[in-house]
């Protein structure tokens, strides 16, 4: 990613170094934006702004909101992921433990191999 060898496992294991400038702040922000603690969110916004600049806060907020909206629409309407999105992503799903999420059942029923979760 942008000339950096990112450790994707850091997304689910915060003891690891994501190896991306501002990565820790982005991960903290993503946790805070999904949480309910406004003070933590304010702190995360400030840390992200200090690390990557004020535009990073806006960009990260827009990405989080868009993803949440798109994901909820897809789940609510039952839109399956396109096969091309699933092909070649098994290693990432395993690495991040995505099969452990309750919503993984929605993914598995659309896989050609019919993987059971």
C-alpha positions as CSV (number, residue, x, y, z in Angstrom):
1,X,0.0,0.0,0.0
2,X,1.6,3.2,-1.2
3,X,5.1,1.7,-1.0
4,X,4.5,0.2,2.5
5,X,4.4,-3.4,3.4
6,X,1.3,-3.3,5.7
7,X,0.7,-5.9,8.3
8,X,-3.0,-6.7,7.9
9,X,-3.1,-8.8,11.0
10,X,-2.7,-5.5,13.0
11,X,-6.3,-4.8,12.1
12,X,-7.4,-7.6,14.4
13,X,-4.4,-7.8,16.7
14,X,-3.5,-4.4,18.0
15,X,-0.3,-5.7,19.6
16,X,1.1,-5.8,16.1
17,X,2.6,-2.9,14.2
18,X,0.6,-2.1,11.1
19,X,3.7,-0.5,9.5
20,X,1.8,2.4,7.9
21,X,2.3,6.0,8.8
22,X,-0.7,7.1,10.8
23,X,-1.9,3.5,10.9
24,X,-2.3,3.2,14.6
25,X,-4.2,6.5,14.7
26,X,-6.5,5.3,11.9
27,X,-7.2,2.0,13.7
28,X,-7.9,3.8,16.9
29,X,-10.2,6.2,15.0
30,X,-12.0,3.3,13.4
31,X,-12.7,1.7,16.8
32,X,-13.8,5.0,18.3
33,X,-16.2,5.8,15.4
34,X,-17.9,2.5,16.0
35,X,-18.1,3.0,19.7
36,X,-20.3,5.1,22.0
37,X,-17.7,7.1,23.9
38,X,-17.7,10.6,22.6
39,X,-14.5,11.6,24.6
40,X,-12.6,8.7,23.0
41,X,-13.8,9.7,19.5
42,X,-12.7,13.3,20.2
43,X,-9.3,12.0,21.3
44,X,-9.0,9.8,18.3
45,X,-9.9,12.6,15.9
46,X,-7.2,14.8,17.5
47,X,-4.6,12.1,17.3
48,X,-5.4,11.4,13.7
49,X,-5.3,15.1,12.8
50,X,-2.0,15.5,14.6
51,X,-0.6,12.5,12.8
52,X,-1.9,12.9,9.2
53,X,-3.5,16.3,9.1
54,X,-7.1,17.5,9.4
55,X,-8.0,16.2,5.9
56,X,-7.3,12.7,7.2
57,X,-10.1,13.0,9.7
58,X,-12.6,14.1,7.0
59,X,-11.4,11.3,4.7
60,X,-11.5,8.6,7.3
61,X,-15.0,9.7,8.4
62,X,-16.3,9.7,4.9
63,X,-14.9,6.2,4.2
64,X,-16.3,4.9,7.5
65,X,-19.8,6.3,6.8
66,X,-19.8,5.2,3.2
67,X,-18.7,1.7,4.1
68,X,-21.3,1.4,6.8
69,X,-24.1,2.7,4.5
70,X,-23.1,0.4,1.6
71,X,-22.7,-2.6,3.9
72,X,-26.1,-2.1,5.5
73,X,-27.8,-1.6,2.2
74,X,-26.3,-4.8,0.8
75,X,-27.1,-6.8,3.9
76,X,-30.6,-5.4,4.2
77,X,-31.4,-6.2,0.6
78,X,-29.6,-9.5,0.4
79,X,-27.2,-8.4,-2.4
80,X,-24.5,-11.0,-2.6
81,X,-20.9,-10.1,-3.2
82,X,-19.8,-10.5,-6.8
83,X,-17.8,-13.7,-7.5
84,X,-14.8,-11.6,-8.6
85,X,-14.8,-10.0,-5.2
86,X,-14.6,-13.3,-3.5
87,X,-12.0,-14.9,-5.7
88,X,-8.5,-14.7,-4.4
89,X,-9.6,-13.3,-1.0
90,X,-9.7,-16.5,1.0
91,X,-6.3,-15.8,2.5
92,X,-7.4,-12.4,3.7
93,X,-10.7,-13.7,5.1
94,X,-8.7,-16.4,7.0
95,X,-6.0,-14.0,8.1
96,X,-8.5,-11.5,9.6
97,X,-10.8,-14.2,11.0
98,X,-13.7,-12.8,9.0
99,X,-15.5,-16.2,9.1
100,X,-15.8,-15.7,12.9
101,X,-18.3,-12.9,12.4
102,X,-22.0,-13.8,12.6
103,X,-22.7,-12.1,9.3
104,X,-20.2,-14.5,7.5
105,X,-23.2,-16.8,6.9
106,X,-24.4,-14.2,4.4
107,X,-21.1,-14.5,2.5
108,X,-20.8,-18.3,2.6
109,X,-24.1,-19.0,1.1
110,X,-23.0,-17.1,-2.1
111,X,-19.7,-18.8,-2.5
112,X,-19.4,-21.3,-5.4
113,X,-17.8,-23.9,-3.1
114,X,-20.7,-23.5,-0.6
115,X,-18.3,-23.1,2.3
116,X,-20.1,-23.6,5.6
117,X,-19.4,-21.1,8.3
